[in-house]
Amino acid sequence: MAEVVMRIWRGDSDGGQFEEYPTEVYEGEVVLDVVHHVQAGPAPDLACRWNCKAGKCGSCSAEINGLPRLMCMTRMDTLPEGEPVTIAPMRTFPIIRDLVTDVSFNYEMARRLPPFAPREPDADGIYRMQQIDVERGQEFRKCIECFMCQDVCHVIRDHEENKTNYAGPRMFIRYMELESHPLDTNDRRELLRQEMGIGFCNITKCCTEVCPEHIKITDNAIIPLKERVVDASYDPISWLGRKITRRTKKSAAEAANYRTDPMMSKSQ
Amino acid sequence: MSTQEGIRPAPVPLVLGGARGGPNVKTLRKDAWKRTPLFTAIYLAAFVIYATWAAFQNGNYYVGASAHRDLISPFYSPCIAASCSAGARGSFYLHWWTYSPAIVILIIPLGFRVTCYYYRKAYYRSFWLSPPACGVADSHAKYTGETRFPLILQNIHRYFFVLGLLLNIILTADAINAFRMPGDGGIGVSVGTLVLCVNAILLWAYSISCHACRHLCGGNVKQFSKHPIKYRFWKFVTPLNGRHMQLAWASLTFVALSDLYVRLVASGVFSDPKIF
């Protein structure tokens, strides 16, 4: 057992400050355990989200010593000994109270994401895919929506005005999952370029660094999407190839409104 | 109206603003976050200074038959200027270019590395400070990323990649030529031979691990099962792509060391030792 000083942000939209709570720490504890000690002792009104305590629900995201991390997955013995542990709410999102933020920006960006638009099933009504066709997207399914990648991304963390047209790393992995899906028929490249702000990303890889699921967000999603956008908009040889083969690309508006409903068309 | 349209809620206007939590400070980090961008800035600046100096030397870049060797600096190959020394120049050259040939040649590797996805991270963090480190505030009031000129030109990376491959072929030929020992028994291996061979291997590894290469050789397809050859290429390139940063640093370092080695031998500081 040791004692540590927890510096925790207390406040709401009207303002706040760090308050210090000297607390006992037991062997093997994580930051969330110690926050619970604080709640059980000197600050029973301390607000913080948590749920699974196993790094799978993505609820307890916070900034521990200045870096976005899951409180339930950050062991106290990995933090500098003898120094206060600073815990602040995620900086990018509006605060509700103490460590709880309003992450509805992410839900709105998810709503704007054109959904899976499958082709028609095979003649016998079955969709067939091979493992090698879907393995790229499987990595992205590990996302627990902790939104720490969104939080650390300086495009919106330091520039609030970009929030209107920047989907962010968490949404980009979903875009890449759909764009590389063998059954999907939509073409979201112009939408990504014009309205979802793929060009804002400057590949500084902080999203990858903070991802608790170790998803290679930049290498496997953002850069491949950027290259697909280059195919669609910046590569004159690709443009010539499209002209010769008479292939078209969907405009941003077409992609945003594109829907398929093969089950209904089958029944008609 | 389809079922999907029926269950899909309409986008709502995004409400901006709202008070943020935490103090208004640049960062709450207390670890040594300045170390990596500082080291990167110093290393890249040192390379740029050395490469600029070497490119304008216009001399001591070739060790020829008089020293029983055939070694050319990677900064000066292919030597396509009128001023190139006889042994270094091929049959094609720009007769109107009388300045250092390195100035022409280095445009390709410079463009390839400047637009490289890894180096973008390195210099955006260390020189642009946008951001200098994760969880540290961006040093600019406005930010448009790579959506406008000039940074929108980063999208031509794939063209520099292709040009870089052509240059790699030439540098590989140089490495093979380095096995020649003119006037000294035909074929052999010297330290210079090994230096140019390692340089060529690292440049190939760096180029093939590039993200544009990974996209062009298979990443651009939607259904791998319909493109089995592209899938094989993609599977080969993907693990290398995971080492792109290390290969970027190794090849950058070694290309400068290769030039330095040839320069020292050509200027007579020491002779190139023959191994066998």
HADDOCK unambig.tbl for C-alpha pairs under 7 A between the chains (distance, minus, plus):
assign (segid A and resid 9 and name CA) (segid B and resid 22 and name CA) 6.30 0.50 0.50
assign (segid A and resid 13 and name CA) (segid B and resid 19 and name CA) 5.07 0.50 0.50
assign (segid A and resid 65 and name CA) (segid B and resid 28 and name CA) 5.97 0.50 0.50
assign (segid A and resid 65 and name CA) (segid B and resid 29 and name CA) 5.41 0.50 0.50
assign (segid A and resid 65 and name CA) (segid B and resid 30 and name CA) 7.00 0.50 0.50
assign (segid A and resid 66 and name CA) (segid B and resid 27 and name CA) 6.25 0.50 0.50
assign (segid A and resid 66 and name CA) (segid B and resid 28 and name CA) 4.20 0.50 0.50
assign (segid A and resid 66 and name CA) (segid B and resid 29 and name CA) 4.33 0.50 0.50
assign (segid A and resid 66 and name CA) (segid B and resid 135 and name CA) 6.15 0.50 0.50
assign (segid A and resid 67 and name CA) (segid B and resid 29 and name CA) 6.86 0.50 0.50
assign (segid A and resid 67 and name CA) (segid B and resid 135 and name CA) 5.60 0.50 0.50
assign (segid A and resid 88 and name CA) (segid B and resid 22 and name CA) 5.55 0.50 0.50
assign (segid A and resid 89 and name CA) (segid B and resid 21 and name CA) 5.77 0.50 0.50
assign (segid A and resid 89 and name CA) (segid B and resid 22 and name CA) 6.28 0.50 0.50
assign (segid A and resid 91 and name CA) (segid B and resid 20 and name CA) 6.12 0.50 0.50
assign (segid A and resid 91 and name CA) (segid B and resid 21 and name CA) 5.99 0.50 0.50
assign (segid A and resid 91 and name CA) (segid B and resid 22 and name CA) 6.62 0.50 0.50
assign (segid A and resid 93 and name CA) (segid B and resid 20 and name CA) 6.22 0.50 0.50
assign (segid A and resid 94 and name CA) (segid B and resid 18 and name CA) 5.04 0.50 0.50
assign (segid A and resid 94 and name CA) (segid B and resid 19 and name CA) 5.28 0.50 0.50
assign (segid A and resid 94 and name CA) (segid B and resid 20 and name CA) 4.53 0.50 0.50
assign (segid A and resid 94 and name CA) (segid B and resid 21 and name CA) 6.77 0.50 0.50
assign (segid A and resid 95 and name CA) (segid B and resid 19 and name CA) 6.12 0.50 0.50
assign (segid A and resid 95 and name CA) (segid B and resid 20 and name CA) 5.08 0.50 0.50
assign (segid A and resid 95 and name CA) (segid B and resid 21 and name CA) 5.07 0.50 0.50
assign (segid A and resid 108 and name CA) (segid B and resid 11 and name CA) 6.91 0.50 0.50
assign (segid A and resid 108 and name CA) (segid B and resid 12 and name CA) 6.99 0.50 0.50
assign (segid A and resid 111 and name CA) (segid B and resid 11 and name CA) 6.14 0.50 0.50
assign (segid A and resid 112 and name CA) (segid B and resid 11 and name CA) 6.08 0.50 0.50
assign (segid A and resid 130 and name CA) (segid B and resid 225 and name CA) 6.87 0.50 0.50
assign (segid A and resid 132 and name CA) (segid B and resid 224 and name CA) 6.29 0.50 0.50
assign (segid A and resid 132 and name CA) (segid B and resid 225 and name CA) 6.61 0.50 0.50
assign (segid A and resid 133 and name CA) (segid B and resid 223 and name CA) 5.27 0.50 0.50
assign (segid A and resid 133 and name CA) (segid B and resid 224 and name CA) 5.35 0.50 0.50
assign (segid A and resid 133 and name CA) (segid B and resid 225 and name CA) 6.25 0.50 0.50
assign (segid A and resid 152 and name CA) (segid B and resid 134 and name CA) 6.52 0.50 0.50
assign (segid A and resid 152 and name CA) (segid B and resid 135 and name CA) 5.90 0.50 0.50
assign (segid A and resid 154 and name CA) (segid B and resid 131 and name CA) 6.63 0.50 0.50
assign (segid A and resid 154 and name CA) (segid B and resid 138 and name CA) 6.53 0.50 0.50
assign (segid A and resid 158 and name CA) (segid B and resid 137 and name CA) 6.35 0.50 0.50
assign (segid A and resid 158 and name CA) (segid B and resid 138 and name CA) 6.22 0.50 0.50
assign (segid A and resid 160 and name CA) (segid B and resid 17 and name CA) 7.00 0.50 0.50
assign (segid A and resid 164 and name CA) (segid B and resid 14 and name CA) 6.52 0.50 0.50
assign (segid A and resid 180 and name CA) (segid B and resid 222 and name CA) 4.95 0.50 0.50
assign (segid A and resid 181 and name CA) (segid B and resid 222 and name CA) 6.40 0.50 0.50
assign (segid A and resid 182 and name CA) (segid B and resid 222 and name CA) 5.61 0.50 0.50
assign (segid A and resid 182 and name CA) (segid B and resid 223 and name CA) 5.07 0.50 0.50
assign (segid A and resid 199 and name CA) (segid B and resid 145 and name CA) 6.30 0.50 0.50
assign (segid A and resid 199 and name CA) (segid B and resid 146 and name CA) 4.97 0.50 0.50
assign (segid A and resid 199 and name CA) (segid B and resid 147 and name CA) 4.91 0.50 0.50
assign (segid A and resid 200 and name CA) (segid B and resid 144 and name CA) 5.95 0.50 0.50
assign (segid A and resid 200 and name CA) (segid B and resid 145 and name CA) 4.20 0.50 0.50
assign (segid A and resid 200 and name CA) (segid B and resid 146 and name CA) 5.53 0.50 0.50
assign (segid A and resid 200 and name CA) (segid B and resid 147 and name CA) 6.11 0.50 0.50
assign (segid A and resid 201 and name CA) (segid B and resid 145 and name CA) 6.18 0.50 0.50
assign (segid A and resid 202 and name CA) (segid B and resid 121 and name CA) 6.93 0.50 0.50
assign (segid A and resid 202 and name CA) (segid B and resid 145 and name CA) 6.02 0.50 0.50
assign (segid A and resid 202 and name CA) (segid B and resid 146 and name CA) 6.63 0.50 0.50
assign (segid A and resid 203 and name CA) (segid B and resid 117 and name CA) 6.76 0.50 0.50
assign (segid A and resid 203 and name CA) (segid B and resid 120 and name CA) 6.77 0.50 0.50
assign (segid A and resid 203 and name CA) (segid B and resid 121 and name CA) 5.40 0.50 0.50
assign (segid A and resid 204 and name CA) (segid B and resid 121 and name CA) 4.46 0.50 0.50
assign (segid A and resid 204 and name CA) (segid B and resid 125 and name CA) 6.88 0.50 0.50
assign (segid A and resid 206 and name CA) (segid B and resid 134 and name CA) 5.40 0.50 0.50
assign (segid A and resid 224 and name CA) (segid B and resid 215 and name CA) 6.55 0.50 0.50
assign (segid A and resid 227 and name CA) (segid B and resid 212 and name CA) 6.98 0.50 0.50
assign (segid A and resid 227 and name CA) (segid B and resid 215 and name CA) 6.76 0.50 0.50
assign (segid A and resid 228 and name CA) (segid B and resid 220 and name CA) 6.71 0.50 0.50
assign (segid A and resid 230 and name CA) (segid B and resid 155 and name CA) 6.24 0.50 0.50
assign (segid A and resid 234 and name CA) (segid B and resid 155 and name CA) 6.70 0.50 0.50
assign (segid A and resid 261 and name CA) (segid B and resid 2 and name CA) 6.76 0.50 0.50
